[in-house]
Amino acid sequence: MDAPLDLRIRRIGPDEGLLLRELRLRSIADAPDAFGQPLRDAERRAQADWTRSARRSARGDGRTWLIAEDRQRSLGLVQGRRRSPSSLLLFSMWVDPSIRRLGVGRLLVERLESWGRGWGARETILWVYAGNRLAQSFYRDLGFAPIRGGQDAEAGARFGALAMRREIHARADQA
């Protein structure tokens, strides 16, 4: 299915710490076993921390938060971090339950990889809890494959997560 026509995906702004907090709390409340952070811990986090995270993520190529929104509300988010020399780490993907299976998650991943492509990312790596079969299926459908060995697989296994990766290809208009 296609994403809603009035959906837009944008980078978080430097003064949107409150929005980041709201979306993270919604995501953790919706899927408490998916993110590795208890809701209570996220709720107790100081507002200054949320503000600092938004500011650090609003520009540059070290990290970002992308927000999916329609004209009325914010409906999803994903975080990306740069790992030199050319790996994009995907974290904290979440889409509001009211619009799941409409292509929003796919668009968030594509936009995140577009951001990564800007600084030379060649692969996207993520971790998904081993018991989260729906998320694993979603990522497999996007072309992610499990990582069977090495540092990323071992790091995920320590937390009961499966490491997955896919290559980032140059866009056709950049080839």
Secondary structure per residue as TSV (DSSP state, phi and psi in degrees):
chain	resnum	aa	ss	phi	psi
A	1	M	-	360.0	158.7
A	2	D	-	-96.6	155.3
A	3	A	-	-70.2	156.1
A	4	P	-	-54.8	142.6
A	5	L	T	-63.4	-31.5
A	6	D	T	-93.4	13.9
A	7	L	-	-76.7	140.4
A	8	R	E	-133.8	150.4
A	9	I	E	-120.6	128.1
A	10	R	E	-141.7	162.5
A	11	R	E	-78.0	144.4
A	12	I	-	-62.2	147.3
A	13	G	-	-88.1	159.9
A	14	P	T	-65.5	-21.2
A	15	D	T	-108.1	27.2
A	16	E	-	-110.9	37.3
A	17	G	H	-60.5	-37.8
A	18	L	H	-65.2	-40.5
A	19	L	H	-64.2	-43.9
A	20	L	H	-59.1	-45.3
A	21	R	H	-60.4	-47.1
A	22	E	H	-58.2	-47.6
A	23	L	H	-67.1	-41.2
A	24	R	H	-65.3	-41.5
A	25	L	H	-64.5	-41.7
A	26	R	H	-61.0	-43.4
A	27	S	H	-66.3	-43.8
A	28	I	H	-68.6	-38.8
A	29	A	H	-64.3	-37.8
A	30	D	H	-71.0	-38.9
A	31	A	-	-136.3	71.9
A	32	P	T	-61.7	-22.3
A	33	D	T	-95.4	2.5
A	34	A	S	-95.1	-16.5
A	35	F	S	-118.1	-7.2
A	36	G	S	74.8	11.5
A	37	Q	S	-132.8	121.6
A	38	P	-	-65.1	144.6
A	39	L	H	-55.9	-41.8
A	40	R	H	-58.3	-40.9
A	41	D	H	-65.3	-42.8
A	42	A	H	-64.8	-39.6
A	43	E	H	-64.8	-32.4
A	44	R	H	-82.4	-12.5
A	45	R	S	-61.7	133.5
A	46	A	-	-64.1	144.5
A	47	Q	H	-58.4	-33.5
A	48	A	H	-60.3	-33.6
A	49	D	H	-67.3	-42.2
A	50	W	H	-64.3	-41.6
A	51	T	H	-63.3	-44.4
A	52	R	H	-62.4	-41.6
A	53	S	H	-63.0	-43.2
A	54	A	H	-63.2	-44.2
A	55	R	H	-63.0	-43.2
A	56	R	H	-66.0	-28.0
A	57	S	H	-93.6	-6.5
A	58	A	S	-82.0	-15.4
A	59	R	S	-153.7	163.8
A	60	G	S	86.8	-178.3
A	61	D	S	-118.1	20.8
A	62	G	S	-88.9	-34.9
A	63	R	E	-164.1	159.4
A	64	T	E	-155.6	157.4
A	65	W	E	-118.1	131.2
A	66	L	E	-109.4	140.6
A	67	I	E	-116.9	133.1
A	68	A	E	-100.7	131.3
A	69	E	E	-150.0	153.4
A	70	D	-	-106.2	-164.3
A	71	R	S	-70.1	-16.7
A	72	Q	S	-109.6	-30.4
A	73	R	-	-159.3	164.0
A	74	S	E	-85.7	135.3
A	75	L	E	-125.6	-1.0
A	76	G	E	-179.1	168.5
A	77	L	E	-159.8	163.3
A	78	V	E	-153.8	146.6
A	79	Q	E	-111.3	141.4
A	80	G	E	-126.2	142.9
A	81	R	E	-132.8	143.9
A	82	R	E	-86.7	131.7
A	83	R	E	-122.4	113.0
A	84	S	T	-63.0	147.2
A	85	P	T	-89.2	-26.9
A	86	S	T	-146.5	29.5
A	87	S	E	-109.0	134.0
A	88	L	E	-102.2	121.6
A	89	L	E	-97.7	125.4
A	90	L	E	-102.1	127.6
A	91	F	E	-134.1	156.2
A	92	S	E	57.4	36.0
A	93	M	E	-68.0	131.2
A	94	W	E	-153.0	138.7
A	95	V	E	-128.3	134.2
A	96	D	-	-53.3	135.8
A	97	P	G	-56.1	-27.7
A	98	S	G	-68.6	-16.4
A	99	I	G	-127.8	17.9
A	100	R	T	-66.6	153.3
A	101	R	T	68.1	23.8
A	102	L	S	-113.1	6.4
A	103	G	S	95.8	2.9
A	104	V	H	-67.1	-43.2
A	105	G	H	-60.2	-43.5
A	106	R	H	-59.2	-43.8
A	107	L	H	-64.7	-39.3
A	108	L	H	-61.5	-44.4
A	109	V	H	-63.7	-44.8
A	110	E	H	-61.1	-44.0
A	111	R	H	-67.1	-38.0
A	112	L	H	-63.4	-42.4
A	113	E	H	-68.3	-31.0
A	114	S	H	-63.1	-42.3
A	115	W	H	-60.0	-46.7
A	116	G	H	-64.1	-38.1
A	117	R	H	-57.8	-32.8
A	118	G	T	-62.2	-26.8
A	119	W	T	-111.4	11.1
A	120	G	T	97.8	17.9
A	121	A	-	-62.7	139.2
A	122	R	-	-118.4	-11.2
A	123	E	E	-150.9	152.4
A	124	T	E	-112.8	132.8
A	125	I	E	-122.6	139.4
A	126	L	E	-145.0	168.4
A	127	W	E	-128.4	136.8
A	128	V	E	-133.9	136.8
A	129	Y	E	-58.1	137.1
A	130	A	T	-56.3	-32.0
A	131	G	T	-82.6	-6.4
A	132	N	-	-90.3	77.0
A	133	R	H	-63.6	-36.2
A	134	L	H	-62.8	-45.1
A	135	A	H	-65.6	-41.1
A	136	Q	H	-59.8	-43.6
A	137	S	H	-62.8	-42.9
A	138	F	H	-57.1	-49.7
A	139	Y	H	-67.7	-37.5
A	140	R	H	-61.3	-41.7
A	141	D	H	-61.4	-26.2
A	142	L	T	-86.8	-0.5
A	143	G	T	99.1	6.7
A	144	F	-	-77.1	144.6
A	145	A	E	-126.9	149.3
A	146	P	E	-61.7	145.3
A	147	I	-	-95.4	120.6
A	148	R	-	-89.2	-21.7
A	149	G	S	-151.4	170.6
A	150	G	S	97.7	-176.7
A	151	Q	H	-59.7	-44.6
A	152	D	H	-66.6	-41.7
A	153	A	H	-64.6	-42.9
A	154	E	H	-66.3	-40.7
A	155	A	H	-62.7	-43.4
A	156	G	H	-64.6	-44.0
A	157	A	H	-59.0	-34.5
A	158	R	T	-60.7	-23.3
A	159	F	T	-113.3	13.2
A	160	G	T	72.7	27.5
A	161	A	E	-116.5	152.2
A	162	L	E	-99.5	127.3
A	163	A	E	-84.3	138.8
A	164	M	E	-135.7	155.3
A	165	R	E	-148.9	158.2
A	166	R	E	-149.4	153.7
A	167	E	E	-74.5	148.8
A	168	I	-	-101.4	118.5
A	169	H	-	-94.1	149.8
A	170	A	-	-63.3	141.8
A	171	R	-	-64.6	150.3
A	172	A	G	-57.0	-36.0
A	173	D	G	-78.0	-4.0
A	174	Q	G	-108.1	-7.1
A	175	A	-	-74.0	360.0
